[in-house]
Amino acid sequence: MQQNILIIDDEKKLNGLLTRIIELEGYKVFQAYTGKEGLKILAQEEIQVVISDVKLPDVNGVELVKQIKEKQPYVEVINLTAFGTIADGVLSIKNGAFDYITKGDDNDKILPMLVRAMDKAQLQLQVFKLQNKIVKQFTFEGIVGRSKAINAAIDLAKKVSVTDTTVLLLGETGTGKEVFAHAIHYNSKRKTENFVAVNCSSFSKELLESELFGHKAGAFTGALKDKKGLFEEADGGTLFLDEIGEMDINLQAKILRVIEQGEFIKVGDTKTSKVNVRIIAATNRKLEGEIAKGNFREDLFYRLSVFQITLPSLNERRDDIALLAKHYLKEYTRKVGQKIGEMSPEFLAGLEKHNWKGNIRELKNIIERAVIICDGNTLTADLLPLDFYDHLDSSPPSFALSAIEKNHINKILHYTKGNKTETARLLGIGLTTLYRKIDEYELEK
């Protein structure tokens, strides 16, 4: 990365001298003689460190620090002054300056200080770019689709995101509930705080309680030290409770207490802990039916469902299938490093006519597998699973099913570098089945 310095000083001789000294250290230096000129350069170039005189023709350099930090918080500013005062120095640092030094007396400090300021600025710039990338990835603009069904859901999510209301996301498995939860968080006033997600179906009742609320040392066998729970991790931010319909009914009462009173008790503790968390919950179950069966608390349901959003299945938004397929084609070709830029009309027809029981998650898997086994630059219909041919005019390739299966498994094994767990996942079969197929086709030979 080019290391760029901006010097703002109306004393042209001093500006030029400082420029030459700094350029000898390998930095690229830009010069400005007024605050206005400096701000213009900052808007046009990627500057990491600014060295600014305090006394400028059009602005006080101490005040300029504040303006620079407001526009580009990752830029570090060093104030130079001919006549330093304690008051100016304190205000300069308060406004965000890296340091405040006196001309002449501190000349030997400038270069070492510049190195430290550059290191800090480059680290801050990396963090700034990463944060922007994360926010962009999880904004509503990152949700792929133009159909009426998905746009209606996005419009509702946008409206509720700017509030602090609890949200319940409903819909079939694989419809993108966590994507919506992320978007709601990153479009809210809590976006600078943590987004924490937990799948409630992945833990037993006891483990989930410990994960959510934390525990004290000695609370149970193996609890050797205090553990912070996910509610504490999400304090100030958002906690996403995925598959909340799977949660044990006794644990549901503790979730209700957090929502209503903002407090909980850690496992093995006797005192309450306070927390400020927004909750977004999701489920593919019909919670009204679970209430009737005695599996879900009615009072918790009403607290969670203050604002409900039902996400459409992929079968309900077929207009988006081609758009989604192109999006994932681009993603997986980049991941695999292949140059595949097209999908044949027959391939797209197969996708559009398929009954998507797994929704977007299933579509992603189909595209990923097709990219892995594709030998050309176009995804063609013969790369689709055999059950897709029920909807196509074309027939599958005219060689034996066993040969297709053997070739397919072999390509996936090659792609995963022999990782059998990942291969089984991509194939959608159990690990035991994969080992049996490997032996059957003598693939390890």
NUMAR-507309 format. One record per residue (C-alpha): x, y, z; residue number from 1; residue in three letters. Coordinates in pm, 1 decimal. Example, Ala and Ser with C-alpha at 12.3 -4.5 7.8 and 13.67 -1.06 7.14 Angstrom:
<pts>
1230.0 | -450.0 | 780.0 | 1 | ALA
1367.0 | -106.0 | 714.0 | 2 | SER
</pts>
This chain:
<pts>
0.0 | 0.0 | 0.0 | 1 | MET
130.6 | 345.3 | -95.9 | 2 | GLN
201.3 | 552.3 | 215.1 | 3 | GLN
68.1 | 902.0 | 150.9 | 4 | ASN
132.6 | 1210.1 | 362.1 | 5 | ILE
-38.4 | 1547.6 | 330.6 | 6 | LEU
140.4 | 1859.2 | 458.8 | 7 | ILE
-76.1 | 2166.6 | 515.4 | 8 | ILE
133.5 | 2479.1 | 585.7 | 9 | ASP
121.4 | 2824.6 | 429.5 | 10 | ASP
495.5 | 2877.0 | 491.4 | 11 | GLU
606.5 | 2748.3 | 152.3 | 12 | LYS
977.0 | 2713.9 | 240.0 | 13 | LYS
902.0 | 2507.9 | 550.1 | 14 | LEU
643.1 | 2306.2 | 359.7 | 15 | ASN
896.8 | 2229.6 | 84.6 | 16 | GLY
1174.2 | 2141.4 | 330.4 | 17 | LEU
950.3 | 1907.7 | 528.8 | 18 | LEU
830.5 | 1749.1 | 203.2 | 19 | THR
1187.8 | 1670.9 | 91.1 | 20 | ARG
1281.9 | 1521.6 | 429.8 | 21 | ILE
976.6 | 1297.6 | 436.3 | 22 | ILE
1009.4 | 1192.4 | 70.1 | 23 | GLU
1362.8 | 1068.3 | 144.9 | 24 | LEU
1201.5 | 819.6 | 384.7 | 25 | GLU
1003.1 | 668.8 | 96.2 | 26 | GLY
666.0 | 839.0 | 152.8 | 27 | TYR
461.1 | 1009.9 | -116.3 | 28 | LYS
389.7 | 1367.5 | -7.6 | 29 | VAL
106.6 | 1601.8 | -110.8 | 30 | PHE
125.5 | 1973.3 | -34.8 | 31 | GLN
-144.3 | 2225.5 | 52.2 | 32 | ALA
-118.8 | 2584.8 | 176.5 | 33 | TYR
-469.6 | 2631.6 | 316.4 | 34 | THR
-720.2 | 2419.6 | 504.4 | 35 | GLY
-956.8 | 2428.9 | 206.2 | 36 | LYS
-686.3 | 2298.4 | -28.9 | 37 | GLU
-602.1 | 2025.1 | 221.6 | 38 | GLY
-960.7 | 1904.0 | 249.7 | 39 | LEU
-986.7 | 1895.0 | -130.7 | 40 | LYS
-677.7 | 1672.0 | -155.6 | 41 | ILE
-812.9 | 1447.4 | 121.4 | 42 | LEU
-1131.6 | 1397.2 | -80.5 | 43 | ALA
-935.2 | 1301.6 | -393.5 | 44 | GLN
-642.0 | 1097.6 | -260.1 | 45 | GLU
-603.9 | 813.1 | -9.6 | 46 | GLU
-410.8 | 996.8 | 258.8 | 47 | ILE
-308.7 | 819.3 | 579.2 | 48 | GLN
-136.8 | 1098.2 | 777.4 | 49 | VAL
-179.3 | 1477.2 | 774.5 | 50 | VAL
81.3 | 1718.6 | 915.3 | 51 | ILE
-93.7 | 2050.7 | 962.2 | 52 | SER
19.6 | 2389.7 | 1088.8 | 53 | ASP
-201.8 | 2532.6 | 1360.3 | 54 | VAL
-204.3 | 2882.6 | 1213.7 | 55 | LYS
-347.8 | 2867.8 | 860.2 | 56 | LEU
-486.7 | 3156.8 | 650.6 | 57 | PRO
-844.6 | 3025.4 | 640.8 | 58 | ASP
-886.3 | 2799.5 | 944.3 | 59 | VAL
-735.1 | 2714.5 | 1280.0 | 60 | ASN
-537.4 | 2390.9 | 1244.3 | 61 | GLY
-672.5 | 2259.0 | 1573.6 | 62 | VAL
-1028.3 | 2301.6 | 1443.8 | 63 | GLU
-921.1 | 2143.8 | 1112.2 | 64 | LEU
-834.1 | 1824.1 | 1300.5 | 65 | VAL
-1199.0 | 1789.5 | 1400.1 | 66 | LYS
-1317.6 | 1842.7 | 1040.9 | 67 | GLN
-1073.4 | 1582.7 | 906.8 | 68 | ILE
-1166.0 | 1320.5 | 1168.0 | 69 | LYS
-1537.6 | 1370.5 | 1101.1 | 70 | GLU
-1489.2 | 1307.2 | 728.4 | 71 | LYS
-1216.9 | 1038.2 | 749.7 | 72 | GLN
-1182.1 | 899.8 | 1102.6 | 73 | PRO
-901.8 | 660.4 | 1004.0 | 74 | TYR
-665.7 | 948.7 | 903.9 | 75 | VAL
-412.1 | 1055.0 | 1169.2 | 76 | GLU
-329.2 | 1424.7 | 1210.7 | 77 | VAL
-16.4 | 1579.8 | 1363.1 | 78 | ILE
-43.1 | 1949.2 | 1454.9 | 79 | ASN
262.4 | 2171.5 | 1417.2 | 80 | LEU
284.6 | 2513.6 | 1581.7 | 81 | THR
542.7 | 2790.3 | 1615.2 | 82 | ALA
405.9 | 2900.5 | 1952.5 | 83 | PHE
254.3 | 2610.3 | 2140.2 | 84 | GLY
9.5 | 2654.3 | 2424.4 | 85 | THR
-122.0 | 2398.4 | 2668.1 | 86 | ILE
-481.9 | 2493.9 | 2586.3 | 87 | ALA
-427.8 | 2439.5 | 2211.0 | 88 | ASP
-246.6 | 2111.8 | 2274.9 | 89 | GLY
-527.1 | 1976.9 | 2493.1 | 90 | VAL
-795.4 | 2082.4 | 2241.1 | 91 | LEU
-595.1 | 1933.9 | 1952.6 | 92 | SER
-575.7 | 1591.8 | 2120.4 | 93 | ILE
-941.5 | 1617.9 | 2224.9 | 94 | LYS
-1036.3 | 1680.8 | 1860.1 | 95 | ASN
-857.6 | 1358.8 | 1763.1 | 96 | GLY
-501.1 | 1466.3 | 1674.0 | 97 | ALA
-229.5 | 1201.1 | 1695.1 | 98 | PHE
5.3 | 1456.5 | 1853.5 | 99 | ASP
79.2 | 1828.5 | 1891.1 | 100 | TYR
440.5 | 1944.8 | 1858.4 | 101 | ILE
634.3 | 2270.4 | 1838.7 | 102 | THR
827.6 | 2363.7 | 1525.1 | 103 | LYS
1204.6 | 2377.0 | 1562.9 | 104 | GLY
1228.9 | 2230.5 | 1911.9 | 105 | ASP
1076.3 | 1896.2 | 1815.7 | 106 | ASP
1216.0 | 1846.9 | 1462.8 | 107 | ASN
1393.5 | 1524.3 | 1562.8 | 108 | ASP
1060.9 | 1382.8 | 1680.5 | 109 | LYS
873.2 | 1424.5 | 1353.0 | 110 | ILE
998.0 | 1116.9 | 1161.9 | 111 | LEU
963.7 | 864.1 | 1448.8 | 112 | PRO
620.0 | 1010.9 | 1522.1 | 113 | MET
528.0 | 986.3 | 1155.4 | 114 | LEU
611.8 | 612.5 | 1152.8 | 115 | VAL
386.5 | 549.3 | 1453.9 | 116 | ARG
105.2 | 761.1 | 1309.1 | 117 | ALA
130.7 | 577.2 | 974.0 | 118 | MET
113.1 | 235.8 | 1142.4 | 119 | ASP
-196.7 | 337.2 | 1336.6 | 120 | LYS
-363.3 | 496.9 | 1031.7 | 121 | ALA
-307.4 | 191.4 | 810.2 | 122 | GLN
-450.3 | -41.1 | 1074.8 | 123 | LEU
-752.6 | 186.9 | 1116.9 | 124 | GLN
-805.0 | 201.7 | 740.7 | 125 | LEU
-805.7 | -180.0 | 718.1 | 126 | GLN
-1061.6 | -199.1 | 1000.0 | 127 | VAL
-1271.3 | 75.6 | 835.1 | 128 | PHE
-1274.6 | -106.4 | 500.0 | 129 | LYS
-1356.8 | -438.1 | 666.4 | 130 | LEU
-1646.0 | -282.7 | 860.3 | 131 | GLN
-1781.1 | -122.2 | 542.3 | 132 | ASN
-1755.0 | -456.3 | 360.8 | 133 | LYS
-1943.6 | -633.0 | 640.8 | 134 | ILE
-2214.1 | -366.8 | 653.2 | 135 | VAL
-2252.4 | -373.2 | 272.9 | 136 | LYS
-2271.0 | -752.9 | 274.9 | 137 | GLN
-2551.1 | -754.2 | 529.7 | 138 | PHE
-2758.6 | -457.1 | 417.0 | 139 | THR
-3096.1 | -489.3 | 244.2 | 140 | PHE
-2920.5 | -406.5 | -83.8 | 141 | GLU
-2734.9 | -736.7 | -44.8 | 142 | GLY
-3059.0 | -938.7 | -57.6 | 143 | ILE
-3091.8 | -1074.7 | -412.0 | 144 | VAL
-3437.5 | -1060.7 | -568.1 | 145 | GLY
-3689.5 | -840.0 | -748.8 | 146 | ARG
-4012.6 | -1034.5 | -709.7 | 147 | SER
-4313.8 | -879.3 | -539.6 | 148 | LYS
-4300.3 | -1140.4 | -262.7 | 149 | ALA
-3941.9 | -1068.0 | -156.3 | 150 | ILE
-3978.2 | -690.6 | -198.4 | 151 | ASN
-4282.0 | -693.0 | 31.6 | 152 | ALA
-4077.1 | -871.4 | 299.1 | 153 | ALA
-3784.5 | -628.9 | 252.1 | 154 | ILE
-4015.0 | -327.5 | 286.0 | 155 | ASP
-4150.1 | -457.8 | 617.0 | 156 | LEU
-3800.0 | -535.5 | 744.7 | 157 | ALA
-3676.9 | -185.6 | 655.9 | 158 | LYS
-3963.2 | -27.7 | 849.4 | 159 | LYS
-3902.1 | -228.7 | 1165.5 | 160 | VAL
-3521.6 | -211.8 | 1150.3 | 161 | SER
-3506.0 | 153.8 | 1259.5 | 162 | VAL
-3707.7 | 72.7 | 1573.7 | 163 | THR
-3605.1 | -139.4 | 1872.1 | 164 | ASP
-3903.0 | -373.2 | 1835.0 | 165 | THR
-3869.5 | -749.1 | 1879.2 | 166 | THR
-3910.9 | -927.1 | 1543.9 | 167 | VAL
-4029.6 | -1278.9 | 1459.3 | 168 | LEU
-3918.8 | -1412.4 | 1120.3 | 169 | LEU
-4131.2 | -1693.9 | 980.1 | 170 | LEU
-4079.1 | -1914.8 | 678.3 | 171 | GLY
-3959.0 | -2249.5 | 549.8 | 172 | GLU
-3605.4 | -2372.5 | 609.9 | 173 | THR
-3357.4 | -2212.0 | 370.8 | 174 | GLY
-3557.8 | -1895.8 | 292.4 | 175 | THR
-3291.1 | -1660.5 | 429.3 | 176 | GLY
-3413.3 | -1575.5 | 779.0 | 177 | LYS
-3061.4 | -1514.0 | 914.0 | 178 | GLU
-2983.7 | -1290.1 | 615.1 | 179 | VAL
-3286.8 | -1078.0 | 704.8 | 180 | PHE
-3186.5 | -1072.5 | 1072.2 | 181 | ALA
-2842.1 | -942.0 | 975.9 | 182 | HIS
-2995.1 | -674.9 | 750.3 | 183 | ALA
-3233.9 | -557.3 | 1022.8 | 184 | ILE
-2943.5 | -528.1 | 1268.7 | 185 | HIS
-2709.4 | -342.4 | 1031.9 | 186 | TYR
-2984.9 | -98.5 | 938.5 | 187 | ASN
-3062.4 | -22.0 | 1305.5 | 188 | SER
-2913.9 | 215.6 | 1561.0 | 189 | LYS
-2740.1 | -90.3 | 1710.9 | 190 | ARG
-2534.9 | -158.4 | 1395.6 | 191 | LYS
-2201.3 | -66.3 | 1559.1 | 192 | THR
-2261.6 | -321.6 | 1836.0 | 193 | GLU
-2247.5 | -702.2 | 1823.2 | 194 | ASN
-2480.4 | -922.1 | 1621.0 | 195 | PHE
-2484.9 | -1264.7 | 1786.6 | 196 | VAL
-2665.0 | -1565.4 | 1637.8 | 197 | ALA
-2749.5 | -1898.3 | 1798.0 | 198 | VAL
-2938.3 | -2196.8 | 1657.5 | 199 | ASN
-3161.0 | -2319.3 | 1939.7 | 200 | CYS
-3195.1 | -2664.5 | 1783.6 | 201 | SER
-2820.8 | -2728.6 | 1807.4 | 202 | SER
-2805.9 | -2761.4 | 2187.1 | 203 | PHE
-2969.9 | -2957.2 | 2464.2 | 204 | SER
-3175.7 | -2759.2 | 2715.8 | 205 | LYS
-2890.2 | -2748.2 | 2970.8 | 206 | GLU
-2620.9 | -2651.9 | 2717.6 | 207 | LEU
-2838.9 | -2387.4 | 2554.2 | 208 | LEU
-2911.3 | -2227.2 | 2892.5 | 209 | GLU
-2538.5 | -2206.4 | 2964.5 | 210 | SER
-2467.6 | -2070.7 | 2613.5 | 211 | GLU
-2732.4 | -1800.9 | 2642.1 | 212 | LEU
-2688.5 | -1688.8 | 3001.8 | 213 | PHE
-2339.6 | -1803.7 | 3093.6 | 214 | GLY
-2247.4 | -1981.9 | 3416.1 | 215 | HIS
-2046.7 | -1947.1 | 3733.3 | 216 | LYS
-1747.0 | -2166.3 | 3811.7 | 217 | ALA
-1863.0 | -2486.2 | 3981.7 | 218 | GLY
-2221.1 | -2457.3 | 3853.3 | 219 | ALA
-2193.2 | -2810.3 | 3712.4 | 220 | PHE
-1932.1 | -3074.3 | 3637.8 | 221 | THR
-1674.3 | -2928.1 | 3400.8 | 222 | GLY
-1756.8 | -2563.9 | 3479.9 | 223 | ALA
-1403.9 | -2476.4 | 3588.4 | 224 | LEU
-1437.0 | -2099.8 | 3546.4 | 225 | LYS
-1697.0 | -1828.9 | 3492.4 | 226 | ASP
-1835.7 | -1816.7 | 3141.1 | 227 | LYS
-1988.3 | -1518.7 | 2964.7 | 228 | LYS
-2318.1 | -1594.8 | 2789.6 | 229 | GLY
-2442.2 | -1485.6 | 2449.2 | 230 | LEU
-2680.7 | -1231.4 | 2601.7 | 231 | PHE
-2380.2 | -1054.1 | 2754.9 | 232 | GLU
-2188.2 | -1082.5 | 2426.7 | 233 | GLU
-2479.8 | -913.9 | 2249.0 | 234 | ALA
-2527.1 | -641.7 | 2512.6 | 235 | ASP
-2610.3 | -318.6 | 2330.3 | 236 | GLY
-2660.8 | -509.9 | 2007.1 | 237 | GLY
-2883.2 | -783.6 | 1866.7 | 238 | THR
-2931.0 | -1150.0 | 1959.1 | 239 | LEU
-3074.2 | -1372.1 | 1684.0 | 240 | PHE
-3252.6 | -1679.6 | 1819.9 | 241 | LEU
-3284.7 | -1910.4 | 1519.6 | 242 | ASP
-3524.0 | -2207.9 | 1534.8 | 243 | GLU
-3674.1 | -2079.6 | 1860.7 | 244 | ILE
-3962.4 | -2323.7 | 1814.9 | 245 | GLY
-3718.9 | -2600.8 | 1918.2 | 246 | GLU
-3642.1 | -2440.7 | 2256.0 | 247 | MET
-3735.6 | -2625.0 | 2576.4 | 248 | ASP
-4049.4 | -2473.8 | 2730.6 | 249 | ILE
-3883.9 | -2424.3 | 3072.1 | 250 | ASN
-3605.7 | -2220.6 | 2913.2 | 251 | LEU
-3864.5 | -2010.1 | 2730.3 | 252 | GLN
-3968.3 | -1854.3 | 3064.8 | 253 | ALA
-3615.8 | -1719.0 | 3112.3 | 254 | LYS
-3617.3 | -1567.1 | 2762.3 | 255 | ILE
-3947.4 | -1399.6 | 2846.3 | 256 | LEU
-3791.5 | -1245.6 | 3158.2 | 257 | ARG
-3506.8 | -1095.8 | 2954.2 | 258 | VAL
-3753.0 | -943.6 | 2706.3 | 259 | ILE
-3980.3 | -801.5 | 2976.4 | 260 | GLU
-3728.9 | -695.9 | 3242.9 | 261 | GLN
-3389.6 | -688.5 | 3069.5 | 262 | GLY
-3236.7 | -922.2 | 3328.3 | 263 | GLU
-3136.7 | -1286.2 | 3378.4 | 264 | PHE
-2956.4 | -1514.0 | 3623.1 | 265 | ILE
-2647.0 | -1707.0 | 3517.8 | 266 | LYS
-2640.9 | -2081.4 | 3574.4 | 267 | VAL
-2514.6 | -2136.2 | 3928.0 | 268 | GLY
-2551.6 | -1771.1 | 4028.9 | 269 | ASP
-2791.7 | -1610.1 | 4276.5 | 270 | THR
-2788.2 | -1249.0 | 4160.8 | 271 | LYS
-2939.3 | -1099.7 | 3848.1 | 272 | THR
-2745.1 | -951.4 | 3557.1 | 273 | SER
-2878.1 | -661.3 | 3350.9 | 274 | LYS
-2862.8 | -656.3 | 2971.9 | 275 | VAL
-2982.2 | -433.2 | 2687.1 | 276 | ASN
-3041.7 | -656.4 | 2385.0 | 277 | VAL
-3275.2 | -649.3 | 2087.3 | 278 | ARG
-3411.3 | -994.6 | 2007.8 | 279 | ILE
-3486.9 | -1122.4 | 1659.2 | 280 | ILE
-3629.7 | -1475.0 | 1658.2 | 281 | ALA
-3697.6 | -1713.7 | 1371.6 | 282 | ALA
-3875.1 | -2043.6 | 1320.9 | 283 | THR
-4009.7 | -2268.0 | 1045.9 | 284 | ASN
-4272.1 | -2408.0 | 1282.2 | 285 | ARG
-4633.2 | -2294.4 | 1319.6 | 286 | LYS
-4604.3 | -2160.4 | 1672.7 | 287 | LEU
-4981.8 | -2135.5 | 1721.5 | 288 | GLU
-4996.3 | -2512.5 | 1673.9 | 289 | GLY
-4706.2 | -2563.6 | 1915.9 | 290 | GLU
-4892.4 | -2352.6 | 2175.2 | 291 | ILE
-5199.1 | -2575.6 | 2138.2 | 292 | ALA
-4977.7 | -2882.4 | 2195.0 | 293 | LYS
-4822.3 | -2726.7 | 2505.5 | 294 | GLY
-4477.4 | -2700.3 | 2346.6 | 295 | ASN
-4454.4 | -2320.8 | 2331.1 | 296 | PHE
-4550.2 | -2048.8 | 2577.9 | 297 | ARG
-4832.3 | -1827.6 | 2456.8 | 298 | GLU
-4703.5 | -1521.6 | 2649.0 | 299 | ASP
-4357.8 | -1558.8 | 2487.9 | 300 | LEU
-4516.3 | -1592.7 | 2144.0 | 301 | PHE
-4698.7 | -1261.7 | 2185.1 | 302 | TYR
-4382.0 | -1086.4 | 2306.0 | 303 | ARG
-4178.3 | -1223.6 | 2016.1 | 304 | LEU
-4439.6 | -1160.9 | 1749.2 | 305 | SER
-4484.5 | -788.6 | 1808.6 | 306 | VAL
-4373.0 | -759.6 | 1445.5 | 307 | PHE
-4394.3 | -1067.1 | 1220.8 | 308 | GLN
-4235.0 | -1103.6 | 878.7 | 309 | ILE
-4306.7 | -1414.1 | 671.3 | 310 | THR
-4036.0 | -1486.2 | 414.9 | 311 | LEU
-4157.9 | -1636.7 | 86.2 | 312 | PRO
-4039.1 | -1978.8 | -26.1 | 313 | SER
-3839.8 | -2002.6 | -347.0 | 314 | LEU
-4142.7 | -2163.1 | -512.6 | 315 | ASN
-4334.5 | -1842.2 | -435.0 | 316 | GLU
-4070.5 | -1622.8 | -598.6 | 317 | ARG
-3980.7 | -1808.7 | -917.8 | 318 | ARG
-3910.9 | -1477.9 | -1092.4 | 319 | ASP
-3596.2 | -1455.6 | -877.3 | 320 | ASP
-3453.0 | -1800.4 | -956.5 | 321 | ILE
-3243.7 | -1693.1 | -1259.8 | 322 | ALA
-3119.0 | -1385.1 | -1073.0 | 323 | LEU
-3020.1 | -1591.3 | -769.3 | 324 | LEU
-2856.5 | -1857.5 | -986.8 | 325 | ALA
-2639.8 | -1595.5 | -1161.6 | 326 | LYS
-2546.0 | -1445.6 | -825.1 | 327 | HIS
-2429.8 | -1780.7 | -685.0 | 328 | TYR
-2260.7 | -1875.6 | -1012.1 | 329 | LEU
-2044.6 | -1566.3 | -977.5 | 330 | LYS
-1976.6 | -1641.4 | -610.1 | 331 | GLU
-1872.5 | -2003.8 | -658.9 | 332 | TYR
-1666.6 | -1953.3 | -975.9 | 333 | THR
-1466.1 | -1694.5 | -780.8 | 334 | ARG
-1431.4 | -1937.5 | -490.1 | 335 | LYS
-1326.2 | -2232.8 | -705.8 | 336 | VAL
-1118.3 | -2024.5 | -946.9 | 337 | GLY
-1296.8 | -2141.6 | -1262.8 | 338 | GLN
-1405.1 | -1926.9 | -1557.1 | 339 | LYS
-1770.8 | -2014.6 | -1601.3 | 340 | ILE
-1976.0 | -1721.6 | -1721.2 | 341 | GLY
-2289.3 | -1874.9 | -1869.2 | 342 | GLU
-2584.1 | -2101.8 | -1794.6 | 343 | MET
-2754.0 | -2276.3 | -2084.3 | 344 | SER
-3129.1 | -2215.1 | -2141.3 | 345 | PRO
-3193.1 | -2582.9 | -2056.3 | 346 | GLU
-3001.7 | -2549.1 | -1727.4 | 347 | PHE
-3206.3 | -2240.9 | -1630.6 | 348 | LEU
-3529.4 | -2411.1 | -1737.3 | 349 | ALA
-3446.9 | -2701.3 | -1507.6 | 350 | GLY
-3395.9 | -2462.8 | -1215.8 | 351 | LEU
-3713.9 | -2266.7 | -1283.4 | 352 | GLU
-3936.4 | -2577.1 | -1308.0 | 353 | LYS
-3791.9 | -2758.6 | -1006.5 | 354 | HIS
-3990.6 | -2796.8 | -683.3 | 355 | ASN
-3758.2 | -2630.3 | -432.1 | 356 | TRP
-3814.6 | -2807.3 | -100.9 | 357 | LYS
-3486.0 | -2668.5 | 39.5 | 358 | GLY
-3539.9 | -2317.9 | -98.7 | 359 | ASN
-3237.0 | -2088.9 | -146.9 | 360 | ILE
-3007.3 | -2322.3 | 46.5 | 361 | ARG
-3087.4 | -2602.6 | -199.4 | 362 | GLU
-3032.9 | -2372.5 | -498.0 | 363 | LEU
-2690.9 | -2269.2 | -363.3 | 364 | LYS
-2591.0 | -2634.4 | -329.5 | 365 | ASN
-2703.7 | -2715.3 | -685.6 | 366 | ILE
-2501.1 | -2425.5 | -828.8 | 367 | ILE
-2194.6 | -2509.1 | -618.9 | 368 | GLU
-2196.8 | -2871.3 | -731.7 | 369 | ARG
-2252.2 | -2777.6 | -1095.9 | 370 | ALA
-1956.7 | -2536.4 | -1084.6 | 371 | VAL
-1732.6 | -2802.2 | -930.2 | 372 | ILE
-1806.0 | -3069.8 | -1194.4 | 373 | ILE
-1829.9 | -2837.5 | -1495.7 | 374 | CYS
-1548.2 | -2888.8 | -1748.7 | 375 | ASP
-1633.9 | -2599.0 | -1980.8 | 376 | GLY
-1734.7 | -2234.4 | -1948.6 | 377 | ASN
-2113.1 | -2295.5 | -1944.7 | 378 | THR
-2338.5 | -2474.6 | -1696.8 | 379 | LEU
-2541.8 | -2721.9 | -1899.4 | 380 | THR
-2845.4 | -2936.5 | -1817.0 | 381 | ALA
-2641.6 | -3258.4 | -1783.0 | 382 | ASP
-2484.5 | -3106.2 | -1467.6 | 383 | LEU
-2820.8 | -3106.3 | -1289.0 | 384 | LEU
-2918.5 | -3394.4 | -1055.6 | 385 | PRO
-3116.9 | -3671.8 | -1222.5 | 386 | LEU
-3449.8 | -3575.9 | -1062.1 | 387 | ASP
-3440.1 | -3246.6 | -1256.1 | 388 | PHE
-3487.6 | -3431.3 | -1586.0 | 389 | TYR
-3853.0 | -3493.6 | -1502.5 | 390 | ASP
-3911.8 | -3127.9 | -1595.8 | 391 | HIS
-3685.4 | -3109.4 | -1900.1 | 392 | LEU
-3736.5 | -3199.8 | -2264.2 | 393 | ASP
-3382.0 | -3333.0 | -2283.3 | 394 | SER
-3267.6 | -3670.4 | -2151.4 | 395 | SER
-2979.1 | -3740.4 | -1917.7 | 396 | PRO
-2648.7 | -3852.3 | -2069.9 | 397 | PRO
-2673.9 | -4199.7 | -2218.9 | 398 | SER
-2423.3 | -4377.1 | -1996.3 | 399 | PHE
-2486.0 | -4595.3 | -1693.8 | 400 | ALA
-2611.4 | -4442.0 | -1371.4 | 401 | LEU
-2324.9 | -4600.7 | -1179.8 | 402 | SER
-2073.5 | -4430.3 | -1409.9 | 403 | ALA
-2240.0 | -4091.7 | -1353.4 | 404 | ILE
-2236.5 | -4144.8 | -977.8 | 405 | GLU
-1875.4 | -4263.5 | -968.7 | 406 | LYS
-1755.5 | -3968.8 | -1178.2 | 407 | ASN
-1954.2 | -3722.2 | -970.6 | 408 | HIS
-1825.7 | -3849.1 | -634.7 | 409 | ILE
-1470.8 | -3855.9 | -768.0 | 410 | ASN
-1491.3 | -3491.0 | -878.4 | 411 | LYS
-1628.5 | -3379.3 | -541.6 | 412 | ILE
-1353.7 | -3568.9 | -358.1 | 413 | LEU
-1097.0 | -3398.4 | -578.8 | 414 | HIS
-1254.7 | -3057.7 | -510.9 | 415 | TYR
-1249.9 | -3109.3 | -131.9 | 416 | THR
-893.2 | -3248.5 | -144.9 | 417 | LYS
-1016.8 | -3575.4 | -0.8 | 418 | GLY
-1215.0 | -3425.3 | 288.8 | 419 | ASN
-1485.7 | -3689.1 | 323.4 | 420 | LYS
-1703.0 | -3493.6 | 569.0 | 421 | THR
-1721.0 | -3195.3 | 331.4 | 422 | GLU
-1770.5 | -3428.5 | 32.8 | 423 | THR
-2067.6 | -3595.3 | 203.9 | 424 | ALA
-2214.6 | -3252.6 | 281.1 | 425 | ARG
-2185.5 | -3136.7 | -80.5 | 426 | LEU
-2330.7 | -3462.6 | -208.4 | 427 | LEU
-2617.0 | -3447.8 | 40.4 | 428 | GLY
-2553.5 | -3801.1 | 169.9 | 429 | ILE
-2443.5 | -3950.0 | 501.5 | 430 | GLY
-2075.8 | -4009.6 | 575.7 | 431 | LEU
-2133.6 | -4384.4 | 607.6 | 432 | THR
-2298.3 | -4389.2 | 262.7 | 433 | THR
-1999.9 | -4204.1 | 116.3 | 434 | LEU
-1751.0 | -4457.2 | 256.6 | 435 | TYR
-1961.0 | -4739.9 | 112.0 | 436 | ARG
-1963.3 | -4572.3 | -232.1 | 437 | LYS
-1586.6 | -4513.1 | -217.5 | 438 | ILE
-1531.0 | -4882.8 | -148.5 | 439 | ASP
-1786.3 | -4985.9 | -412.1 | 440 | GLU
-1623.1 | -4778.5 | -687.1 | 441 | TYR
-1267.9 | -4833.9 | -558.2 | 442 | GLU
-1213.2 | -4456.9 | -565.8 | 443 | LEU
-923.6 | -4453.4 | -320.9 | 444 | GLU
-723.3 | -4675.5 | -554.3 | 445 | LYS
</pts>
